[in-house]
Amino acid sequence: MKQLIATAALVAATITTPVFAASEDYVLDASHSQIVFSYNHLGYSTNFGMFSGFEGTIAFDQENPGASSVNVSFPVRSMLTGWEGRFEHFMSEDFFGAGEDEMVTFASTSIEVTGDATALITGDLTLNGVTKSVVLDATLNQVGEHPMANKPWAGFDATTTLIRSEFNVGNFAPFVSDEVELMISIEAMKAE
């Protein structure tokens, strides 16, 4: 009888004790991760630029996405504008005054799950030597086995708006919009 009670207690404890899944590290796929930015130029046009080829990791907890974290970095000079003159102007003292090794970094501080595949990711963005808290409105696109790499893969999109003057790159505002819209799309592979 004692053995039956002990067995029943063990089964009950197993059923009621939660199983905690640990987060797994994913590394950004630099060839399929981009940040596209846009801004209004003097009311005449919307200009676009892009950062690509950046590095980062996601500690991704599929069972508890709020326990995940994101860390990303890339050189300011990896900016693509579609016109060399605009790139040189952005890198000048009018805007970034960016050296060869100046980095942009983002480190998440919290994740608020808002739906089955959505979350608000708050983090510290360091740009032009200034660190500010920003919120990314993020969507999990897909998690699964990559059909060519044959390994776990994940894809995310996110958007946010930055006020560039808050990062000391506000020259010519408000004629050139102070608000810069960001669209982010990344793929990440499970780390080995």
C-alpha positions in Angstrom: 0.0 0.0 0.0 2.8 2.4 0.9 4.4 1.7 -2.5 1.2 2.4 -4.3 0.8 5.8 -2.4 4.4 6.7 -3.2 4.0 5.8 -6.9 0.8 7.9 -7.1 2.5 10.8 -5.4 5.4 10.6 -7.9 3.0 10.5 -10.8 1.0 13.5 -9.4 4.2 15.5 -8.9 5.3 14.7 -12.4 2.0 15.9 -13.8 1.8 19.1 -11.8 5.4 20.1 -12.0 6.0 22.4 -15.0 8.6 21.5 -17.5 10.8 24.5 -18.2 12.2 24.7 -21.7 15.4 26.6 -21.9 16.0 29.2 -24.6 18.1 28.2 -27.6 20.6 30.4 -29.3 20.0 31.4 -32.8 22.6 33.3 -35.0 21.5 35.8 -37.5 21.7 34.8 -41.2 23.6 37.9 -42.4 22.6 37.2 -46.1 18.9 37.3 -45.3 18.7 40.1 -42.6 18.1 43.7 -43.4 17.0 47.0 -41.9 15.3 49.3 -44.3 14.9 53.0 -43.2 12.8 55.7 -44.8 12.4 59.5 -44.3 10.7 62.4 -46.0 13.0 64.7 -48.0 11.8 68.3 -48.0 8.2 67.1 -48.7 9.1 66.1 -52.2 10.1 62.4 -51.8 10.5 59.5 -49.5 14.1 58.3 -49.4 15.2 54.8 -48.5 18.4 53.3 -47.2 19.4 49.9 -45.8 21.7 48.2 -43.5 22.5 44.6 -44.3 25.1 41.9 -43.4 24.9 42.5 -39.6 25.6 40.1 -36.8 23.6 39.1 -33.8 22.1 36.4 -31.6 18.7 35.6 -30.4 18.2 33.5 -27.3 14.8 32.2 -28.4 12.4 30.4 -26.0 9.5 29.1 -28.1 7.6 28.0 -25.0 8.0 31.3 -23.3 8.8 34.0 -25.9 8.9 36.7 -23.2 12.0 35.1 -21.8 13.9 35.4 -25.1 16.5 38.1 -25.8 18.1 39.8 -28.8 21.5 41.3 -29.4 22.5 42.8 -32.7 25.4 45.0 -33.9 26.6 46.4 -37.2 29.0 49.1 -38.5 27.4 52.5 -39.3 29.4 52.5 -42.5 27.6 49.4 -43.8 24.7 51.8 -44.7 23.5 51.5 -48.3 21.8 54.6 -49.8 21.8 53.9 -53.5 23.9 57.0 -54.2 27.5 57.5 -53.1 27.1 61.2 -52.5 24.3 60.7 -50.1 26.3 58.0 -48.2 29.3 60.3 -47.9 27.0 63.1 -46.7 25.5 60.8 -44.0 29.0 59.8 -42.8 30.1 63.5 -42.7 30.0 65.7 -39.6 26.6 66.9 -40.8 25.2 63.6 -39.5 27.2 60.7 -38.1 30.8 61.7 -38.5 31.3 58.0 -38.5 34.7 56.3 -38.2 35.5 53.0 -39.8 34.8 51.1 -36.6 31.7 52.9 -35.3 29.0 50.4 -34.4 25.2 50.5 -34.0 24.0 48.1 -31.3 20.7 46.9 -30.0 20.2 44.8 -26.8 16.8 43.8 -25.7 15.7 44.6 -22.1 12.2 43.1 -22.1 9.8 41.3 -24.4 6.0 41.7 -24.0 4.1 39.0 -25.8 1.0 40.6 -27.4 -0.4 37.7 -29.5 0.3 34.2 -30.8 3.1 35.5 -33.1 3.5 39.1 -32.0 5.5 40.9 -29.3 6.8 44.3 -28.3 10.6 44.1 -27.9 12.0 46.9 -25.7 15.8 47.4 -25.9 18.7 49.8 -25.7 19.7 51.2 -29.1 23.1 52.8 -29.2 23.6 55.0 -32.3 26.0 57.8 -32.8 27.3 57.4 -29.2 23.8 57.9 -27.8 21.8 55.1 -26.0 18.0 55.3 -25.9 15.3 52.8 -25.2 13.3 51.9 -28.3 10.4 49.5 -28.8 10.2 47.1 -31.8 6.8 45.9 -32.9 7.7 42.4 -33.8 6.1 39.4 -35.6 7.4 35.8 -35.7 7.0 34.8 -39.3 8.0 31.2 -39.1 10.0 28.6 -37.1 10.9 25.3 -38.6 13.4 23.1 -40.4 15.2 25.1 -43.2 14.6 23.1 -46.4 18.1 23.6 -47.8 20.2 23.9 -44.6 18.4 21.1 -42.8 18.6 22.8 -39.5 16.2 24.8 -37.2 15.5 28.3 -38.6 13.4 31.3 -37.5 12.3 34.4 -39.2 11.0 37.7 -37.7 9.8 41.1 -38.9 9.7 44.3 -36.8 9.0 48.0 -37.2 9.7 51.1 -35.2 10.1 54.9 -35.6 13.2 56.7 -34.4 13.5 60.5 -33.8 17.0 61.1 -35.3 17.6 64.3 -33.4 17.5 62.2 -30.2 20.7 60.5 -31.5 22.4 63.8 -32.4 21.9 63.3 -36.2 19.0 65.8 -36.5 20.6 68.3 -39.0 18.1 69.9 -41.4 15.0 68.9 -39.4 12.2 69.5 -39.8 12.7 70.0 -43.6 14.2 66.6 -43.8 11.9 64.6 -41.4 13.1 64.0 -37.9 11.2 60.8 -37.9 12.8 57.8 -39.5 10.7 54.7 -40.1 12.5 51.3 -39.7 11.4 48.0 -41.2 13.4 45.1 -40.0 13.4 41.5 -41.4 15.7 38.8 -40.1 16.4 35.1 -40.5 18.3 33.2 -37.8 19.7 29.7 -37.7 20.1 27.6 -34.5 23.6 27.9 -33.2 25.8 24.8 -33.3 
